[in-house]
Amino acid sequence: MADGPLSDGTVNFEHQANLMAREGVQTVRAAFYWTQAQPFGPGTQAPQGFEDVDGVPTNYDASDRVVAACALHGLEVLPVVVQAPGWARVDPGKAWSPPADPNAYASYVAAVARRYGRDGSFWTSHPELPRVPIRFWQIWNEPAGGKRPNDPSIFWDDPAPFQDRYIAMLRATKTAVTSVDPQAKIVVGGLFGRSWESLQTLYDHGARGLFDVAAIHPYAQTPAQSLRVAQMVRRVMRQNGDGAVPLFVTELGWPSSGGKVSTTFPITTTESGQAKRLTGAFRLFDDARRELRLRRIYWYTWIGRDSSKTSAFDYSGLLHSSPTGAVTAKPAFAAFRRVARWLAGAGRRPR
């Protein structure tokens, strides 16, 4: 996952993409912020630096930087398309209010698919770059989960049942995206907490056939518990006729914030504990990859700041960045390198 210091310019994205590729990363999950690309509503005259895309002023600078840096080093991007602009939200006053109109969201995702997909205009206009088209599109982040199956997350700020709006987004986006790239794949937005029950809720309300890949964030105290979550999700998929649909783990991690933040968080550990759990998790998930039809795992995250007094997730990175932009490796970075080389067939199974 590329966020935090990688997305706010604190560190050089292209330099880190080079390092990722050298250390065995194959695909990078990055947020494409709809509000950043289309802050002005339909019918607004396009300001300087924006172009008219289907009647909406649009600026692709942020996503262009991510896609270009990753392509330069042969890395595929998995965009997680999030955060509606104020003009498109159910509640304009809430930063993470879901889209009021699923077709508006779908139109934006289709626009970026036209740009970065298999026959995307970005590749035509940048012949100097290796062509690494985006094939998968993740529809929002963590729309539901938590202690109860359908609790909204901080990324879905809406009192209404999540499944109604979210299924409408899946339906509209699948139609819009496959109309511009018939081979594009739709990925569920990373269910967390009691994700197997949230997924069942989606099935109960007609989501089958609206996504090509299920995706979960199986945060738990131990790697074995994380694997158990994935197994329960796969069971739900089989029970609903989706046994052949692939599974992505689009976030997995353990923050090394033990003793450093004021709030308690059950999955926190030390830096050495983070490295140990990373190794254990990848071993377990690799053993179960066929059973789960598991295709990808994304560690959360590449770089953190390791400075917050309240947020455990600030300590999730394999590396950490100082306020000056200096980057330091943590023990988990070496563990990740060993795991990546082993999975690529270039090293022994790590202990």
Steps between C-alpha positions, in 0.01 A plus 500: 500500500632841404358777719606740776843645419481349151178677413564841659839565337709455815712239322582448133248254352713405201800423721285282725342325199852409388574362847171306503581332171850408617362344819241280331181709492290425192191714546426820693162592646446877496205728564355693208316785670194597299472830690856588397441431131152655469446759775270707277159372400351440155444808292778699670741667261828310517759706693862516392665160527170314460348340192138433422418131543137413432399851609703495826826696549768238567866504604697175478832629637493299824408166341737562208793528743413168666442311176812640331730424794370146530508429126860618480593210728256241368255523789128451442269743682183398681300823542258523790264773381378699800361823643223674312538874440262722693268548204451121468451395865185392678601750772728773362620583851651154562835428338430125478132514413431251218395616154140613465486381139678170423512598133712806576754280679486244219560773242822605675628142529423445132693818417814380678456155341500668158820676600700219666333179380597256229468750214532808719583845368771538767711230336457650154610842623798356694678265258819535706343298782466121516136415441354363826124548463270496800284188492324505838292778658417493870167660579544710814678402821351316798132580447410267787636279778601565859367318805164452333484385138337806351656774709619781275866598514654846516510477120122454469333774704132430449226377740310310229567126448826487306391228260236706320731776381803276465332241280369781280862623466622152405226460239549843342878479502522151353278610211690824441852359529447190287346721231841668456716195580315167469787318673507725808424336834299642790631443854291527817611784727694311767250376761642492853405383849227234466556513126345159429167625638522829308565301184195282571296819533615604153401163360162517675428829324598395150874570466591169337632563148575866570865442595782290359720486810409494870733701725547504875711663771539217753658699782530278808728443796687208344574373150298186574195712583547700179507177301185383677318814385600429139382141532158611627472748212583226251235276658237772451609539138462128434160491669384778267627345177819707478749225578697580185521877562853605607581659835736793566623603844529870426624592848685289754727623777593550862600851618824518700345756737526302824556744787509800266136612476249596766219279368487123528463304178489119504723436197794721604842352563868597511731543201639150546148364551388670177777324306418165659128529424568605142707187441247277673206645308658459157598142581145413609332674208737341251417155638129580456514687170336223294230432758420872512553569128718781634666708228651801680597631842578869562692585815373808680710709449832576321596811701356643821597802707533321835432823685132518604406489867146381423494303171639147505480472122761777470749225594393247235781554250788275404694826499450825683547857386622789712353853462800582279420213264785273612394136469612224739436127470336306784551128574182426303670629186767230515229243576302616197809471279557140611135411446489659154813320385370168632164544325687583177695174532830671580543412865418262782168496676545756780461395861 
